[in-house]
Each structure stands twice: as C-alpha cells, then as structure tokens.
C-alpha cells in the first residue's frame, strides 16, 4: 500500500502516531496496526488507495468479507474477531473525520456484529487452585520463585502484564497491599494481598531474588535465570506447566487465576463493586459476567446435593397395587 501523502497508507501511519502521542499502550497501538493491515490488505487489490474513495457500500463489502473469511483449515472468523477488526476500521475513520482528511464518516452507518458474552471456561475450584499452588519444587530457588508468582496471581487476580511489570517497591509487605501501576487503561490501583501470598513473596525476596538480581538492578520483582524480567510468553508457559502438572484440564493460564479470584469472592458473598475494584474493571458490566459464573456453580452444587431437585414422572399407564387400572377422579 502506498504511503504518499493523502493515501490510506499515509493516513494509517498518522493514526498510529496519533495513538502513540495520546499515550496508548504499545499493545493497543500494535493491535490497531494489525486491524488496519487487514483492511488495507483488502483494499489494495481493489485499487482503493485514498480515504475519499471509501464509502458505506465498500465498508459493507469489507464486513461481508470478514463474515465469509475462512482460513486454510476452513474455519471462519469468530464474531468476536469480526467485531474487533471492524471496530479498528471504525476508529480509524473516526480519526480521519476529526482530522479533516474526509468530510463525512461512512463507518458511522456500519452495524457491528453482535457478540455473545461467554462465561469464562477456566475457573478453578478452591481445591484445584490449591493443587496448582502445591506443584513448584520448594527445594529449588526456581520453585520458591514460582510459588510466589502463583500465590500472587491467586491472591490478587492481577493481569499477566501487570504482574510482569511489578517492582519490589510496589508491594508493601507491612500493610499487605499491592500497587498496580499503569494497569489497563493506564490506571493505577491498590489492592489487598493475602497473608500467605505476602509470606511467600517475602521468602522469595529474602532467599532467591538477591541471587538473580543484575549488577544494575532496575527493581523488577520477578526475575528469570537470565537476570531479566519475564516475557508474556514465558510467564504463560510457566503457569500453564503447573496447571497441567496438577492434573487440571481446564483451559487457560495466568488469566485462570483472575477468573477464579472473582468467582470465589462472589461465591463468598463479596460485593460486586469490591470485585470490580479488585480486578480494575472500568465498567461494572465486565465484572457482572462473574455473577453468572457464580450462579452456574451454585446451580451445579444445588443439583448435586438437593434430593428433590429431579422430577420423577410416573410411567404412562402405570397400574395400581391391585393390578387394575389407575384410579381416576371426576373432581377437577
């Protein structure tokens, strides 16, 4: 795609630079670039090179192409993926309109696909969580570090990148609190940490981290054997390994503990607003999904434990004790 002034490629670069200057995270900017790359890649063979050439009918064709897309294995895009890609295009055209590159926004008329709000699949029971936490080999320095990592995930429900970004100054062992700095949406929050998690992190700080810290220590809390912080992929692999070692077959990795914390808190009677604050959700509707998880678990326990939960219907044409026909009554 050409990147001369006025072209779609040029405007796409301007848009990504705009996101960077507004302070959006590298992940957000990268995702926006991926969505635009899909769209520009669709436009190029159709000789669509300038923003003013794109009208509502063309955007509808692009939306249909997302619906009809199949990968090499014949699998379609999920409605969630379609929604995300189309949303990236809509935000791009909103920027073009606001910056004066186009006089009207054809994307305003697009109706995005409806996406289902699915219940999280990877929610551990308290017993499963304890089994996972018990997997690290505590006779090794790495095992002590990994136990501290798992305990902190379980105790706080923080996101993977939030844990990776933690420094030794973010955890107040005395008060049992953790400061999550620049979380999703670049918002700070402070959350409580369980006594057990504090004890394991303190043990790691005292016995393990000094041997991993580099000469010029930036203060990253959890370090690898290479004396550097974790990559997202490495952290995912670490947590997943212990989940599988515990014999837990539920999907997911780091985020499993986030789902588990929220569900167990609601099971225990926590207020929804408190769970929202704990997880750092901007919108409480995001937190409300866990009320459905808690209700589903309640129904499962109810159906397993209540003796009268099942309806036992008499067989059709059943006879009475004397072997005759069933009794009937003329009374309504």
Residue pairs with C-beta under 8 A, 6 or more apart in sequence:
1 7
1 8
1 9
1 12
1 40
1 41
1 43
1 44
1 49
2 9
2 10
2 49
3 9
3 10
3 13
4 10
6 50
7 49
7 50
8 40
8 43
8 48
8 49
8 50
8 51
8 54
9 40
9 49
11 51
11 92
11 96
11 101
12 33
12 36
12 40
12 92
14 99
15 32
15 36
15 92
15 95
15 96
16 29
16 32
16 33
16 36
18 95
18 99
19 28
19 29
19 32
20 29
23 186
24 32
25 186
27 161
31 84
31 88
32 88
32 91
32 92
34 88
35 84
35 85
35 87
35 88
35 89
35 92
36 88
36 89
36 92
38 85
38 88
39 62
39 85
39 88
39 89
39 92
42 62
42 65
43 49
43 54
48 54
48 58
51 93
51 96
51 101
51 102
52 102
54 93
54 106
55 106
56 106
56 107
56 109
56 110
58 106
59 89
59 106
59 107
59 110
60 110
62 86
62 89
63 82
63 86
63 110
66 77
66 81
66 82
66 85
66 86
67 76
67 77
67 82
67 113
68 76
69 76
69 77
70 76
77 85
79 113
79 114
79 115
79 116
80 115
82 112
82 113
83 112
83 113
83 115
86 110
86 112
86 113
87 112
89 107
90 107
90 110
90 112
92 107
93 102
93 105
93 106
93 107
93 108
94 105
94 107
96 102
96 105
97 103
97 104
97 105
117 289
119 289
119 292
119 293
119 296
120 252
120 259
120 263
120 289
120 290
120 293
121 250
121 251
121 252
122 250
122 251
122 252
122 255
122 256
122 259
123 250
123 256
123 259
123 260
123 263
123 293
123 297
124 132
124 248
124 250
124 256
124 257
124 259
124 260
126 264
128 246
128 248
128 250
129 154
129 257
129 260
131 246
131 247
131 248
132 150
132 242
132 243
132 245
132 246
132 248
133 147
133 150
133 151
133 154
134 246
135 242
135 245
135 246
136 142
136 143
136 144
136 146
136 147
136 150
136 242
137 143
138 144
138 147
141 207
141 208
141 211
141 212
142 225
144 200
144 203
144 204
144 207
144 208
145 204
145 208
145 209
145 212
145 222
145 223
146 238
146 242
147 200
147 204
148 197
148 200
148 201
148 203
148 204
148 222
149 163
149 222
149 235
149 238
149 239
150 239
150 242
150 257
151 194
151 196
151 197
151 200
151 201
152 158
152 163
152 178
152 193
152 197
152 200
152 201
153 163
153 239
153 254
153 257
153 258
154 197
154 257
154 260
154 261
155 193
155 194
155 196
155 197
155 261
156 178
156 191
156 192
156 193
156 197
156 261
156 278
157 257
157 258
157 260
157 261
157 262
157 278
157 279
158 178
158 180
158 183
158 191
158 258
159 183
159 184
159 254
159 255
159 258
159 280
160 232
160 235
160 236
160 253
160 254
160 255
161 232
162 180
162 183
162 184
163 222
163 235
163 254
164 222
164 229
164 230
164 231
164 232
164 235
165 181
165 182
166 178
166 180
166 220
166 221
166 222
167 218
167 219
167 220
167 221
168 205
168 209
168 219
168 220
168 221
169 219
170 178
170 179
170 180
170 181
170 221
171 177
171 178
171 179
171 193
171 198
171 201
171 221
172 178
172 179
173 198
173 201
173 202
176 192
176 193
176 194
176 195
176 198
177 190
177 191
177 192
177 193
178 190
178 191
178 192
178 193
179 188
179 189
179 190
180 188
180 189
180 190
180 191
180 280
181 188
182 188
183 189
183 280
184 280
184 282
185 282
187 280
187 282
189 277
189 280
191 277
191 278
193 201
201 221
209 221
209 223
212 223
212 224
212 225
212 227
213 223
213 227
214 227
214 228
220 228
220 229
222 229
222 230
223 229
224 230
224 234
230 238
235 254
236 253
236 254
237 253
239 253
239 254
239 256
239 257
240 253
243 250
243 252
243 253
243 256
250 256
252 259
258 279
259 290
259 293
261 278
261 279
262 275
262 278
262 279
262 287
262 290
262 293
263 290
263 293
263 294
263 297
265 274
265 275
265 278
266 272
266 275
266 290
266 291
266 293
266 294
267 294
267 297
267 298
272 284
272 287
272 288
272 291
273 284
275 287
275 290
276 284
276 286
276 287
279 287
281 287
302 309
303 309
317 326
318 326
319 325
319 326
320 326
320 327
